[in-house]
Amino acid sequence: MTPGLWELVLGGVWVTLQLLFLSALLAAAVSFAAGIARTHRRWTVRFLAGLYTEVFRGTSALVMIFWVFFVLPVAFGWQLVPMWAGTLALGLTYGAYGAEIVRGALAAVDPAQQEGGIALGFTPWQRMRLILLPQAVPEMIPPFANLLVELLKGTALVSVMGMGDLAFSGNLVRLALQESAEIYAYVLLIYFVIAFLLTRGMRGLEKRLKAQVGGAPRKPVAAVPVPEGGGPR
C-alpha cells in the first residue's frame, strides 16, 4: 500500500481506539449502576434495572446504532455526531451484559461477609463499598476482559454511519486497490493485536486486584537462636 493509504488505515485505528475507550467507560458506569441496582432491597429499583438489562440484551447492537443515529433525529429533532451516537449505542448495549457480570459477582460473595457487615452496623452502601465490591471486582475482571474484546469487535458496526473507523477505512482501501485478501488480512491482524493487548492488560489488572484483596505477604519472622543445652529453665 502507498503511504497515503496506510495513513488512512492508521486514522481508522485511532478512531476505533477512541470509540472503544469512550464506549467502554460508558459501559462500565452502566454495568455497575445497573448491576448494583439489581441487588437493591426495593423491588421497583430491581425491576427497572432488570427491564433495562433485558431490553438491551435482547436487541441488536446494529439496530440500536441505526435507531440512535437515524431515528432520534426524526423522533426528537436532535442529531448526535457519529462518535457520540456510536458511543451511546455500544455503551448501553454492552453495559447490559456487564450488569449481569456485576450482579453475578456480587451474588457470589459469601453471605457471611454481608452478615458480618450488618452485625458491625454498616449501612447498605458501606457494606457494598467496603465488603462486597472489594471481593467481587477481582472476579469480574475475566468476564469483563471478554466483554471488552467483544466491544472492540462491535466497534466495526459504526461503519454503517459512514464513520471512519478501522473497518470503514479498510473497506475504502480495498475499493481503491481491489485487493480484498491482503487488506482484510491487515485489518484482522490489527484487531487481533489490539485485542491481545487488552487481554494482557486486563489479566495484569486481575492479578493486582487479587493481590490487594489477599493482602501483602507477611515478612518471615527471624528465628530466635536457642543456646546449646536447651532454653532457659
RAJOSUL-V568670 format. One record per residue. N is the residue number from 0. PHI is phi in radians with two decimals (NA if undefined). D_CENTER is the distance of its C-alpha to the mean C-alpha in whole Angstrom. Layout:
((N	PHI	D_CENTER) (N	PHI	D_CENTER))
This chain:
((0	NA	34) (1	-1.35	36) (2	-0.98	34) (3	-1.13	34) (4	-1.24	31) (5	-1.11	29) (6	-1.11	29) (7	-1.14	28) (8	-1.14	25) (9	-1.12	24) (10	-1.10	24) (11	-1.13	21) (12	-1.08	19) (13	-1.11	19) (14	-1.11	18) (15	-1.08	15) (16	-1.15	14) (17	-1.08	14) (18	-1.11	13) (19	-1.08	10) (20	-1.11	9) (21	-1.17	11) (22	-1.21	9) (23	-1.18	5) (24	-1.06	7) (25	-1.12	9) (26	-1.10	6) (27	-1.13	5) (28	-1.08	9) (29	-1.16	10) (30	-1.05	8) (31	-1.24	10) (32	-1.12	13) (33	-1.26	14) (34	-1.13	13) (35	-1.19	16) (36	-1.09	18) (37	-1.26	18) (38	-1.84	20) (39	-1.19	22) (40	-1.28	26) (41	-1.55	27) (42	-1.20	27) (43	-1.13	26) (44	-1.16	23) (45	-1.09	22) (46	-1.13	23) (47	-1.13	22) (48	-1.14	18) (49	-1.16	19) (50	-1.12	20) (51	-1.03	17) (52	-1.07	15) (53	-1.19	18) (54	-1.15	19) (55	-1.39	16) (56	-1.32	15) (57	-1.63	19) (58	-2.06	19) (59	-1.32	18) (60	-1.12	16) (61	-1.13	19) (62	-1.14	21) (63	-1.13	19) (64	-1.11	19) (65	-1.02	22) (66	-1.13	23) (67	-1.18	21) (68	-1.52	23) (69	-1.86	26) (70	-1.53	27) (71	-0.97	26) (72	-1.04	28) (73	-1.30	31) (74	-1.36	30) (75	-2.10	30) (76	1.38	31) (77	-2.33	28) (78	-2.05	27) (79	-1.61	23) (80	-1.18	23) (81	-0.95	21) (82	-1.06	18) (83	-1.31	18) (84	-1.14	18) (85	-1.14	16) (86	-1.09	13) (87	-1.13	14) (88	-1.15	14) (89	-1.23	11) (90	-1.08	9) (91	-1.21	11) (92	-1.18	11) (93	-1.35	8) (94	-1.12	8) (95	-1.15	11) (96	-1.18	9) (97	-1.12	7) (98	-1.07	10) (99	-1.21	12) (100	-1.11	10) (101	-1.12	11) (102	-1.05	14) (103	-1.14	15) (104	-1.17	14) (105	-1.16	16) (106	-1.21	19) (107	-1.42	19) (108	-1.19	21) (109	-0.93	24) (110	-1.00	26) (111	-1.10	29) (112	-1.13	26) (113	-1.13	26) (114	-1.14	30) (115	-1.12	30) (116	-1.13	29) (117	-1.14	31) (118	-1.11	34) (119	-1.43	33) (120	1.42	33) (121	-1.25	29) (122	-1.28	28) (123	-0.96	25) (124	-1.19	23) (125	-1.15	24) (126	-1.12	24) (127	-1.15	20) (128	-1.34	20) (129	-1.72	22) (130	-2.05	22) (131	-1.32	19) (132	-1.08	16) (133	-1.01	17) (134	-1.53	18) (135	-1.48	15) (136	-1.03	12) (137	-1.02	13) (138	-1.32	13) (139	-1.40	10) (140	-1.08	9) (141	-1.03	10) (142	-1.17	9) (143	-1.15	5) (144	-1.10	7) (145	-1.09	8) (146	-1.15	6) (147	-1.16	5) (148	-1.15	8) (149	-1.10	9) (150	-1.14	8) (151	-1.00	10) (152	-1.19	13) (153	-1.24	12) (154	-1.12	13) (155	-1.14	17) (156	-1.19	17) (157	-1.23	18) (158	-1.12	21) (159	-1.19	23) (160	-1.55	23) (161	1.38	25) (162	-1.39	22) (163	-1.40	23) (164	-1.41	20) (165	-1.10	20) (166	-1.12	21) (167	-1.16	23) (168	-1.13	25) (169	-1.07	25) (170	-1.18	27) (171	-1.09	29) (172	-1.15	30) (173	-1.08	31) (174	-1.15	33) (175	-1.28	35) (176	-1.77	36) (177	1.00	36) (178	-2.25	34) (179	-1.22	32) (180	-1.08	31) (181	-1.15	31) (182	-1.16	29) (183	-1.27	26) (184	-1.15	26) (185	-1.10	25) (186	-1.11	22) (187	-1.06	21) (188	-1.11	22) (189	-1.15	20) (190	-1.06	17) (191	-1.12	17) (192	-1.09	18) (193	-1.11	14) (194	-1.11	13) (195	-1.11	15) (196	-1.13	14) (197	-1.10	10) (198	-1.12	11) (199	-1.14	14) (200	-1.12	12) (201	-1.18	10) (202	-1.17	13) (203	-1.12	15) (204	-1.11	13) (205	-1.09	13) (206	-1.09	17) (207	-1.15	17) (208	-1.18	16) (209	-1.18	18) (210	-1.17	21) (211	-1.20	21) (212	-1.18	21) (213	-1.31	24) (214	1.53	25) (215	-1.20	27) (216	-1.10	30) (217	-1.28	33) (218	-1.28	36) (219	-1.12	39) (220	-1.40	42) (221	-1.15	45) (222	-1.25	48) (223	-1.48	51) (224	-1.14	54) (225	-1.86	56) (226	-1.15	60) (227	-1.08	62) (228	1.61	64) (229	1.72	61) (230	-1.43	60) (231	-1.15	62) (232	-1.89	64))
